[in-house]
């Protein structure tokens, strides 16, 4: 029995225009029978995902290479803009997950008077790692990350959380919004 092969039309859009190969944009898919066409019980989210009535997005940022392969960078809602530079938390989270003391992590932007936003990492340590011994230190994490990612992406601020206090939804997904909210509470608007 042969498998079903679906052809999807995809385009990447930034500022209302398709982006060239190698550049990042919001990923849109042409609506067809196999594509999600609404959010359950959330008409406002359904309205946000439509584009030109036949193109849909769920807010992923992606890029396409010369061979036509697409790479999802992150979610647009999670992107950090620091000094006008787009920083994708997923890349930083992937690097931090390589640290032997870290069990889980959520990276997000917090207000910064100079740069607009700065990178913050909320961390859950592995079982058996004692947070009272100051391991890992901020300096250790910065040094570790500088060997894996560009310096401007390295968080300068870290908070440590207990596994049971790390906010998750019913599906187990980290709720970054709940971790981010206290930092933005006093701001009139988020960038």
Order of alpha helices (4+ residues) and beta strands (2+ residues): beta-beta-beta-alpha-beta-beta-beta-beta-beta-beta-alpha-beta-beta-alpha-beta-alpha
